[in-house]
Amino acid sequence: MTWDWNAVSDFLPHFWDGLLVTLEALALGSLLSFSLGLVWTLLMWTPTRWVRWPVGVVTEFVRNTPLLVQLFFLFYVLPEWGVAFSALTTGVVAIGLHYSTYTMQVYRAGIDAVPAGQWEAATALNLPVRRTWTAVILPQAIRRVVPPLGNYVISMLKDTPILLTITVLELLGQARLFSQQHFQFTEPVTVIGVAFIVISYLASLLLRTLERRLVR
């Protein structure tokens, strides 16, 4: 087997296109998972049983079914019911929804870690419930959960190739398309493998830096 640098050069335009789609899916999926995860958490903290019970059922179902099955359901089944989105939008929703059930657990752990004295102080000051959450509890909880949330971002990055199954041309999709057109598989697949390693490593370094700053 010989390494063909010309194939790498030819693949680079496809690589940049795929990287842009991958990062877009990652950014939007992360934003959705963080936002929806916080919503799930706050709903689970409500005193109303008829709110907590359906939220618990939905999140358990999503967390305990494969992401690929959920992706196929959103892309192939929902259009039969008149609900259709673009492939990329469907992928973002699937990743965001799936990982929101995990970020929910992270948020809940962060809230549980807030000292009881903080709740008691808010009660003693007669703060409204909304003010207690937004000014006292959540700022402390979110600082504690940044590292595990960052780990889920890296996990989402490594799950973006699954979007190829619904025709999204992210990094792996571009590599597969190029390979089929030029009958060269080694170079494009190796390039995207290295790209995933580099991006994941840089993300982990950024996460460590952010964690140290939050600790200080």
C-alpha positions as CSV (number, residue, x, y, z in Angstrom):
1,M,0.0,0.0,0.0
2,T,1.3,3.4,-0.9
3,W,0.3,6.8,0.4
4,D,-1.0,9.1,-2.3
5,W,-0.5,12.8,-1.3
6,N,-2.4,13.8,-4.4
7,A,-5.4,12.1,-3.1
8,V,-5.1,14.0,0.1
9,S,-4.8,17.3,-1.8
10,D,-7.9,16.4,-3.8
11,F,-9.8,15.4,-0.7
12,L,-9.1,18.7,1.2
13,P,-12.0,20.7,-0.3
14,H,-14.4,17.9,0.6
15,F,-12.8,17.7,4.1
16,W,-13.4,21.4,4.8
17,D,-17.1,21.1,3.7
18,G,-17.5,18.1,5.9
19,L,-15.8,19.8,8.8
20,L,-18.1,22.7,8.6
21,V,-21.2,20.5,8.7
22,T,-19.7,18.5,11.6
23,L,-19.0,21.5,13.7
24,E,-22.4,23.0,12.9
25,A,-24.2,19.8,14.0
26,L,-22.0,19.7,17.1
27,A,-22.6,23.3,18.1
28,L,-26.4,23.2,17.5
29,G,-26.7,19.8,19.0
30,S,-24.8,20.8,22.1
31,L,-26.9,24.0,22.5
32,L,-30.1,22.0,22.2
33,S,-28.9,19.3,24.7
34,F,-27.8,21.8,27.3
35,S,-31.0,23.9,27.0
36,L,-33.4,21.0,26.9
37,G,-31.5,19.1,29.7
38,L,-31.9,22.1,32.0
39,V,-35.6,22.3,31.1
40,W,-36.0,18.6,32.0
41,T,-34.2,19.1,35.3
42,L,-36.3,22.1,36.3
43,L,-39.5,20.2,35.4
44,M,-38.4,17.2,37.6
45,W,-38.0,19.6,40.5
46,T,-41.5,20.8,40.3
47,P,-43.8,19.6,43.2
48,T,-46.5,18.6,40.8
49,R,-46.5,14.8,40.2
50,W,-48.3,15.0,36.9
51,V,-45.5,17.1,35.5
52,R,-42.6,14.9,36.9
53,W,-44.1,11.6,35.9
54,P,-44.4,12.2,32.1
55,V,-41.0,13.9,32.0
56,G,-39.4,11.0,33.8
57,V,-41.0,8.5,31.4
58,V,-40.0,10.4,28.3
59,T,-36.4,11.0,29.4
60,E,-36.0,7.3,30.5
61,F,-37.3,6.1,27.2
62,V,-35.0,8.4,25.2
63,R,-31.9,7.5,27.3
64,N,-32.5,3.8,27.1
65,T,-33.0,3.5,23.3
66,P,-30.2,3.7,20.7
67,L,-29.5,7.1,19.1
68,L,-29.5,5.4,15.7
69,V,-33.1,4.2,16.2
70,Q,-34.2,7.6,17.3
71,L,-32.5,9.1,14.3
72,F,-34.2,6.8,11.9
73,F,-37.6,7.4,13.6
74,L,-37.3,11.2,13.2
75,F,-36.0,11.0,9.6
76,Y,-38.1,8.1,8.1
77,V,-41.2,7.7,10.3
78,L,-42.2,11.3,11.2
79,P,-42.5,12.3,7.5
80,E,-45.3,9.7,7.2
81,W,-47.2,11.7,9.8
82,G,-46.6,15.0,8.0
83,V,-43.6,16.2,10.1
84,A,-40.5,16.5,7.9
85,F,-37.2,18.4,8.4
86,S,-34.0,18.6,6.5
87,A,-31.4,15.8,7.1
88,L,-29.1,18.1,9.1
89,T,-32.0,19.6,11.2
90,T,-33.2,16.0,11.9
91,G,-29.6,15.0,13.0
92,V,-29.3,18.0,15.3
93,V,-32.6,17.4,16.9
94,A,-31.8,13.7,17.4
95,I,-28.4,14.3,18.9
96,G,-29.7,17.2,21.1
97,L,-32.7,15.3,22.3
98,H,-30.7,12.1,23.0
99,Y,-28.0,13.9,25.0
100,S,-30.4,16.1,26.8
101,T,-31.4,13.1,28.9
102,Y,-27.8,12.8,30.0
103,T,-27.1,16.5,30.6
104,M,-30.3,16.4,32.7
105,Q,-28.6,14.0,35.1
106,V,-25.5,16.2,35.2
107,Y,-27.6,19.3,36.1
108,R,-29.5,17.4,38.8
109,A,-26.2,16.3,40.3
110,G,-24.9,19.9,40.3
111,I,-28.1,21.1,42.0
112,D,-27.9,18.4,44.6
113,A,-24.3,19.4,45.3
114,V,-25.3,23.0,46.2
115,P,-25.1,23.2,50.1
116,A,-28.3,23.1,51.9
117,G,-27.3,26.4,53.6
118,Q,-27.8,28.2,50.3
119,W,-31.4,27.1,50.1
120,E,-31.9,28.0,53.8
121,A,-30.3,31.5,53.2
122,A,-32.6,32.1,50.3
123,T,-35.6,31.1,52.4
124,A,-34.5,33.3,55.3
125,L,-34.1,36.3,52.9
126,N,-37.6,35.6,51.6
127,L,-36.4,35.4,48.0
128,P,-39.0,34.5,45.4
129,V,-38.7,31.0,44.0
130,R,-37.6,32.3,40.6
131,R,-35.0,34.5,42.2
132,T,-33.7,31.7,44.3
133,W,-33.1,29.5,41.2
134,T,-31.7,32.2,38.9
135,A,-29.5,34.1,41.4
136,V,-28.5,31.5,44.0
137,I,-28.9,27.9,43.0
138,L,-28.3,27.7,39.2
139,P,-25.1,29.9,39.1
140,Q,-23.5,27.6,41.7
141,A,-24.7,24.4,40.1
142,I,-23.7,25.3,36.6
143,R,-20.1,26.0,37.6
144,R,-19.9,22.5,39.1
145,V,-21.2,20.8,36.0
146,V,-19.1,22.4,33.3
147,P,-16.5,19.6,33.1
148,P,-19.0,16.7,32.7
149,L,-21.0,18.8,30.2
150,G,-17.8,19.3,28.3
151,N,-17.2,15.6,28.2
152,Y,-20.6,15.2,26.6
153,V,-19.7,17.7,23.9
154,I,-16.7,15.4,23.0
155,S,-19.0,12.4,23.0
156,M,-21.4,14.2,20.7
157,L,-18.5,15.1,18.3
158,K,-17.7,11.4,18.1
159,D,-21.3,10.5,17.4
160,T,-21.7,13.0,14.5
161,P,-20.6,10.3,11.9
162,I,-23.9,8.6,12.6
163,L,-25.6,11.4,10.6
164,L,-24.2,9.8,7.5
165,T,-27.0,7.2,7.8
166,I,-29.5,9.9,6.9
167,T,-27.5,11.4,4.1
168,V,-25.8,14.2,6.0
169,L,-22.4,14.8,4.4
170,E,-20.3,15.5,7.5
171,L,-16.7,14.4,7.7
172,L,-17.3,10.7,7.3
173,G,-19.9,11.3,4.6
174,Q,-17.5,13.4,2.6
175,A,-14.8,10.8,3.0
176,R,-17.1,8.0,1.8
177,L,-18.4,10.0,-1.1
178,F,-14.8,10.9,-2.2
179,S,-13.7,7.2,-1.8
180,Q,-16.6,6.0,-3.9
181,Q,-15.8,8.5,-6.7
182,H,-12.1,8.0,-6.7
183,F,-11.7,4.4,-5.4
184,Q,-9.2,5.6,-2.8
185,F,-10.2,4.8,0.8
186,T,-7.0,5.0,2.9
187,E,-6.2,8.7,2.5
188,P,-9.7,10.2,3.2
189,V,-10.5,7.9,6.1
190,T,-7.1,8.4,7.7
191,V,-7.4,12.2,7.3
192,I,-10.8,12.4,9.1
193,G,-9.6,10.0,11.8
194,V,-6.7,12.3,12.5
195,A,-9.1,15.3,12.4
196,F,-11.3,13.7,15.1
197,I,-8.3,13.0,17.3
198,V,-7.0,16.6,17.0
199,I,-10.4,18.2,17.6
200,S,-11.2,16.0,20.6
201,Y,-7.8,16.6,22.1
202,L,-8.1,20.4,21.6
203,A,-11.5,20.3,23.1
204,S,-10.2,18.4,26.1
205,L,-7.5,21.0,26.6
206,L,-10.0,23.8,26.5
207,L,-12.2,22.0,28.9
208,R,-9.3,21.6,31.4
209,T,-8.4,25.3,31.1
210,L,-12.0,26.2,31.7
211,E,-12.3,23.9,34.7
212,R,-9.1,25.4,36.3
213,R,-10.5,28.9,35.9
214,L,-13.8,27.9,37.4
215,V,-12.1,26.3,40.4
216,R,-10.1,29.5,41.0
